[in-house]
């Protein structure tokens, strides 16, 4: 693992790094909080790799586990979200006890903070707050009368697993890439019987429509008010696939349904709204990982795009701005929250 840098040596290392950089963690993966650079030199144009679970899903999980070890930022995300993510990562072997000790090290936290400052400030916190946002919005929708929850591209997220036992009368469905879903199914089964109202479907949405996937699940009822979540998914699909997804969601859900997803912030040229070097690092890393961004839409065009597909986007800052909703009320207005991937709330019309 090497000798942890400290003091002047640490500062010299941080200062010597370029403004945009990526450092690997002791496991050989990228540091939690950093953009993903593949450790395997596999070049592919496929939207997702098909032979094993998404490395992006593992990266996100590790970022959340690292965040849970931060005494100031960790409390911004509910403990049940943090602990369930740690549990499944340990179960699938993507998190080791020695890695947890590294994540708890002050030198490692200083290193991650320094790297984030020079690349995407507040990235790890943004991912943690997104999980809280999806949890809060789902619970609120269930309280208003939603009867089904569908999470598309769940990765290793445990929202359905957490909520299904609390709401046995609600149908919970996850649809994800077969490799990721197989890994998750094995991990959940190892922890004990799954709730009977939790259904896991392995589907590659680059090849199969959502409507086709749900047609094989008799418990899903298209006329009921539902919550549909597509966190960190749509940017990996081509625009025609995004349109097909939105049309399918509209057909597969009833009046009063809620759509929650995340979108990448792009400039007027359709490029990631990041510094030039950071943008190259993100895009090249995802391409090498076989998980490139395929859907690019300027933020100002998002609302009319959704309207054309039958959804009304809510842009109320107090609801959708993670910093305003969670960080400012906690008395930490100076703490940054990355916004290059932001949450979207839309009601089915």
C-alpha positions as CSV (number, residue, x, y, z in Angstrom):
1,X,0.0,0.0,0.0
2,X,3.0,2.3,0.5
3,X,3.7,5.0,3.0
4,X,0.8,7.5,3.5
5,X,1.9,11.0,2.5
6,X,1.6,13.6,5.2
7,X,2.5,17.2,6.0
8,X,4.7,18.9,3.5
9,X,5.2,15.7,1.6
10,X,1.5,15.4,1.0
11,X,1.2,19.0,0.0
12,X,4.0,18.7,-2.4
13,X,2.3,15.7,-4.0
14,X,-1.0,17.5,-4.3
15,X,0.6,20.6,-5.7
16,X,2.5,18.6,-8.3
17,X,-0.6,17.0,-9.7
18,X,-2.1,18.6,-12.7
19,X,-5.3,20.5,-12.3
20,X,-7.2,17.5,-13.5
21,X,-6.0,14.0,-12.5
22,X,-7.1,10.6,-11.3
23,X,-5.3,8.5,-8.7
24,X,-6.0,4.8,-8.0
25,X,-7.0,3.6,-4.6
26,X,-5.2,0.7,-2.9
27,X,-7.5,-1.8,-4.5
28,X,-6.3,-0.8,-8.0
29,X,-9.6,1.0,-8.6
30,X,-10.0,4.8,-8.8
31,X,-10.2,6.7,-5.6
32,X,-13.7,7.2,-4.2
33,X,-14.8,10.6,-5.3
34,X,-12.8,10.5,-8.5
35,X,-13.8,10.0,-12.2
36,X,-13.3,6.4,-13.3
37,X,-10.3,5.3,-15.3
38,X,-10.4,1.7,-16.3
39,X,-7.7,-0.6,-15.1
40,X,-8.2,-2.8,-18.1
41,X,-7.1,-1.5,-21.6
42,X,-10.3,-2.6,-23.3
43,X,-11.5,-0.3,-26.0
44,X,-15.1,-0.7,-27.1
45,X,-18.0,1.4,-28.3
46,X,-20.6,-0.7,-26.6
47,X,-22.8,1.2,-24.2
48,X,-22.3,-1.4,-21.4
49,X,-19.9,-4.3,-21.0
50,X,-21.7,-7.6,-21.0
51,X,-19.3,-10.0,-19.3
52,X,-19.4,-8.6,-15.7
53,X,-21.0,-6.0,-13.5
54,X,-20.6,-2.3,-14.2
55,X,-17.5,-0.9,-12.7
56,X,-19.3,2.4,-12.4
57,X,-21.8,0.8,-10.0
58,X,-18.9,-0.4,-7.8
59,X,-17.2,3.0,-8.0
60,X,-20.4,4.8,-6.9
61,X,-20.8,2.3,-4.0
62,X,-17.2,2.9,-2.8
63,X,-17.6,6.6,-2.9
64,X,-20.7,6.3,-0.6
65,X,-18.8,4.1,1.8
66,X,-15.9,6.6,1.9
67,X,-18.4,9.4,2.5
68,X,-19.8,7.5,5.4
69,X,-16.4,7.7,7.1
70,X,-16.3,11.5,6.9
71,X,-17.4,12.9,10.3
72,X,-18.7,16.2,8.9
73,X,-20.2,15.1,5.6
74,X,-21.3,11.6,6.4
75,X,-24.3,12.7,8.6
76,X,-25.8,14.4,5.6
77,X,-26.8,11.0,4.3
78,X,-29.0,8.7,6.4
79,X,-27.2,5.9,8.0
80,X,-29.5,3.2,6.5
81,X,-28.4,4.3,3.0
82,X,-24.7,4.2,3.9
83,X,-24.8,0.9,5.8
84,X,-26.8,-1.0,3.2
85,X,-24.3,0.0,0.5
86,X,-21.4,-1.1,2.6
87,X,-23.1,-4.4,3.3
88,X,-23.7,-5.3,-0.3
89,X,-20.2,-4.3,-1.4
90,X,-18.7,-6.5,1.3
91,X,-21.0,-9.3,0.2
92,X,-20.1,-9.2,-3.4
93,X,-16.4,-8.9,-2.6
94,X,-15.9,-5.4,-4.0
95,X,-15.0,-4.0,-0.6
96,X,-12.5,-5.5,1.8
97,X,-12.1,-4.8,5.5
98,X,-8.6,-3.4,4.9
99,X,-10.0,-1.0,2.4
100,X,-12.4,0.3,5.1
101,X,-9.4,1.1,7.3
102,X,-7.8,3.1,4.4
103,X,-11.1,5.0,3.9
104,X,-11.0,6.0,7.6
105,X,-7.4,7.3,7.4
106,X,-7.1,11.1,7.7
107,X,-4.4,11.2,5.0
108,X,-6.7,9.4,2.5
109,X,-9.5,11.9,3.2
110,X,-7.1,14.8,2.7
111,X,-5.9,13.2,-0.6
112,X,-9.4,12.7,-1.9
113,X,-10.4,16.3,-0.9
114,X,-7.3,17.7,-2.7
115,X,-8.0,15.7,-5.9
116,X,-11.7,16.7,-5.9
117,X,-10.8,20.3,-5.5
118,X,-8.7,20.1,-8.6
119,X,-11.3,18.1,-10.7
120,X,-14.9,18.0,-9.6
121,X,-15.4,19.6,-6.2
122,X,-18.1,17.9,-4.1
123,X,-18.5,14.8,-6.4
124,X,-18.7,12.2,-3.6
125,X,-21.1,14.3,-1.5
126,X,-23.3,14.9,-4.6
127,X,-23.6,11.1,-5.1
128,X,-24.5,10.5,-1.5
129,X,-27.1,13.3,-1.5
130,X,-28.6,11.9,-4.7
131,X,-29.2,8.7,-2.9
132,X,-30.9,10.6,-0.1
133,X,-32.9,12.6,-2.6
134,X,-34.2,9.4,-4.4
135,X,-35.1,7.9,-1.0
136,X,-36.9,11.0,0.2
137,X,-38.8,11.5,-3.0
138,X,-39.9,7.8,-3.1
139,X,-41.1,7.8,0.4
140,X,-43.1,11.0,-0.2
141,X,-44.7,9.6,-3.3
142,X,-45.7,6.4,-1.4
143,X,-47.2,8.6,1.2
144,X,-49.2,10.4,-1.5
145,X,-50.6,7.1,-2.8
146,X,-48.1,5.6,-5.3
147,X,-48.5,1.8,-5.5
148,X,-45.5,0.6,-7.4
149,X,-41.8,1.5,-7.4
150,X,-39.6,0.7,-10.5
151,X,-35.8,1.3,-10.3
152,X,-34.1,1.1,-13.7
153,X,-30.4,0.7,-13.7
154,X,-30.2,0.3,-10.0
155,X,-26.7,-1.0,-9.9
156,X,-25.8,-1.9,-6.3
157,X,-28.3,0.6,-4.9
158,X,-30.4,-0.8,-2.1
159,X,-33.4,1.5,-2.1
160,X,-35.9,-1.3,-3.0
161,X,-34.3,-3.7,-0.6
162,X,-34.7,-1.1,2.2
163,X,-38.2,-0.1,1.4
164,X,-39.8,-3.4,0.4
165,X,-40.1,-4.8,4.0
166,X,-41.5,-1.4,5.2
167,X,-44.2,-1.4,2.6
168,X,-45.3,-5.0,2.0
169,X,-48.4,-3.8,0.1
170,X,-46.2,-2.0,-2.5
171,X,-44.7,-3.7,-5.6
172,X,-41.0,-3.0,-6.0
173,X,-39.2,-3.9,-9.2
174,X,-35.6,-3.5,-10.3
175,X,-34.5,-3.7,-13.9
176,X,-30.8,-3.7,-14.6
177,X,-28.1,-5.1,-16.9
178,X,-28.0,-8.9,-16.5
179,X,-24.4,-9.0,-15.2
180,X,-25.0,-6.5,-12.5
181,X,-28.4,-8.0,-11.6
182,X,-26.9,-11.5,-11.3
183,X,-24.3,-10.2,-8.9
184,X,-26.8,-8.4,-6.9
185,X,-29.3,-11.3,-6.7
186,X,-26.6,-13.6,-5.5
187,X,-25.6,-11.1,-2.8
188,X,-29.1,-10.4,-1.6
189,X,-29.9,-14.2,-1.5
190,X,-26.8,-14.7,0.7
191,X,-28.2,-12.4,3.3
192,X,-31.5,-14.3,3.6
193,X,-34.9,-14.5,1.9
194,X,-35.8,-11.6,-0.3
195,X,-39.1,-9.8,0.4
196,X,-41.8,-11.3,-1.7
197,X,-42.7,-7.9,-3.1
198,X,-39.2,-7.3,-4.5
199,X,-38.6,-8.4,-8.1
200,X,-35.3,-8.3,-9.9
201,X,-35.2,-8.4,-13.7
202,X,-32.0,-8.7,-15.7
203,X,-32.4,-6.7,-18.9
204,X,-30.0,-4.8,-21.2
205,X,-32.0,-1.7,-22.1
206,X,-29.7,-1.1,-25.0
207,X,-31.3,-4.1,-26.7
208,X,-34.7,-4.5,-25.0
209,X,-37.3,-1.9,-24.3
210,X,-38.6,-1.3,-20.8
211,X,-42.1,-2.2,-21.9
212,X,-41.0,-5.6,-23.1
213,X,-39.2,-6.2,-19.8
214,X,-42.3,-5.4,-17.7
215,X,-44.6,-7.3,-19.9
216,X,-43.2,-10.5,-18.5
217,X,-43.9,-9.5,-14.9
218,X,-47.6,-10.1,-14.1
219,X,-47.5,-8.2,-10.8
220,X,-46.8,-4.9,-12.6
221,X,-50.0,-3.0,-13.3
222,X,-49.7,-0.2,-15.9
223,X,-52.8,1.6,-14.6
224,X,-51.5,2.3,-11.1
225,X,-49.7,5.4,-9.9
226,X,-46.0,4.5,-9.7
227,X,-42.5,5.9,-9.0
228,X,-40.0,5.3,-11.7
229,X,-36.3,5.9,-10.9
230,X,-33.5,6.0,-13.5
231,X,-30.5,7.3,-11.6
232,X,-27.3,7.6,-13.5
233,X,-28.7,5.7,-16.5
234,X,-30.1,7.7,-19.4
235,X,-26.8,9.4,-20.3
236,X,-25.5,5.9,-21.3
237,X,-28.3,5.5,-23.9
238,X,-28.6,7.0,-27.3
239,X,-31.3,9.7,-27.7
240,X,-33.7,7.4,-29.5
241,X,-33.4,4.9,-26.7
242,X,-34.1,7.7,-24.1
243,X,-37.2,8.6,-26.1
244,X,-38.3,5.0,-26.2
245,X,-37.7,4.7,-22.5
246,X,-39.8,7.8,-21.7
247,X,-42.6,6.6,-23.9
248,X,-42.5,3.2,-22.3
249,X,-42.6,4.7,-18.8
250,X,-45.6,6.8,-19.8
251,X,-47.4,3.7,-21.2
252,X,-46.5,1.5,-18.2
253,X,-47.6,3.8,-15.4
254,X,-50.9,5.4,-14.4
255,X,-52.0,9.0,-13.7
256,X,-50.2,10.6,-10.8
257,X,-46.9,8.7,-11.4
258,X,-43.5,10.3,-10.7
259,X,-40.3,10.0,-12.8
260,X,-37.0,10.6,-11.1
261,X,-33.7,10.5,-13.0
262,X,-30.3,12.2,-13.3
263,X,-29.0,14.1,-16.2
264,X,-25.5,15.3,-17.1
265,X,-25.0,19.0,-17.4
266,X,-23.9,19.9,-20.9
267,X,-23.0,23.2,-22.6
268,X,-24.6,24.5,-25.8
269,X,-22.3,22.3,-27.9
270,X,-23.4,19.2,-26.0
271,X,-20.2,18.8,-24.1
272,X,-19.8,18.0,-20.4
273,X,-19.8,21.3,-18.5
274,X,-16.4,20.6,-17.0
275,X,-12.9,21.9,-17.5
276,X,-11.3,20.8,-20.7
277,X,-8.8,18.3,-19.1
278,X,-11.4,17.0,-16.7
279,X,-13.9,16.5,-19.5
280,X,-11.4,14.6,-21.5
281,X,-10.5,12.4,-18.5
282,X,-14.2,11.6,-17.7
283,X,-15.1,10.8,-21.3
284,X,-12.0,8.8,-22.1
285,X,-12.2,6.9,-18.9
286,X,-15.8,5.9,-19.5
287,X,-15.0,5.0,-23.1
288,X,-12.2,2.7,-22.0
289,X,-14.5,1.2,-19.4
290,X,-17.0,0.4,-22.1
291,X,-19.6,2.8,-20.5
292,X,-19.5,6.0,-22.5
293,X,-22.0,8.8,-22.3
294,X,-24.3,8.7,-25.4
295,X,-27.1,11.2,-24.6
296,X,-26.1,14.8,-24.5
297,X,-28.8,17.5,-24.1
298,X,-28.3,21.2,-23.0
299,X,-30.1,21.8,-19.7
300,X,-32.4,24.5,-21.2
301,X,-33.7,21.9,-23.7
302,X,-34.5,19.3,-21.1
303,X,-37.9,20.6,-20.0
304,X,-39.4,20.8,-23.5
305,X,-37.9,17.4,-24.3
306,X,-39.7,15.9,-21.4
307,X,-43.0,17.7,-22.2
308,X,-42.9,16.2,-25.7
309,X,-42.9,12.8,-24.0
310,X,-45.8,13.6,-21.6
311,X,-43.9,14.6,-18.5
312,X,-43.9,17.9,-16.6
313,X,-40.6,18.8,-15.1
314,X,-40.4,20.5,-11.7
315,X,-37.6,23.0,-11.5
316,X,-38.3,24.3,-8.0
317,X,-34.8,25.0,-6.5
318,X,-35.9,24.0,-3.0
319,X,-36.8,20.6,-4.3
320,X,-34.2,19.8,-6.9
321,X,-31.1,21.7,-5.8
322,X,-29.2,19.3,-3.6
323,X,-27.2,22.1,-2.0
324,X,-30.2,24.2,-1.1
325,X,-32.3,21.2,0.0
326,X,-29.7,19.5,2.2
327,X,-26.5,21.3,2.7
328,X,-27.6,24.9,3.5
329,X,-30.2,23.8,6.1
330,X,-27.4,21.8,7.8
331,X,-25.5,25.1,8.3
332,X,-22.7,24.3,5.8
333,X,-23.2,26.8,2.9
334,X,-19.5,26.8,2.1
335,X,-19.4,23.0,1.3
336,X,-19.5,22.4,-2.4
337,X,-21.9,19.9,-4.1
338,X,-21.0,18.9,-7.7
339,X,-23.7,19.6,-10.2
340,X,-22.4,18.1,-13.4
341,X,-24.9,15.3,-12.8
342,X,-28.1,16.7,-11.3
343,X,-31.5,15.2,-10.3
344,X,-34.7,15.6,-12.3
345,X,-38.2,15.4,-11.1
346,X,-41.1,15.0,-13.6
347,X,-44.8,14.2,-13.2
348,X,-46.6,12.0,-15.7
349,X,-49.2,14.1,-17.5
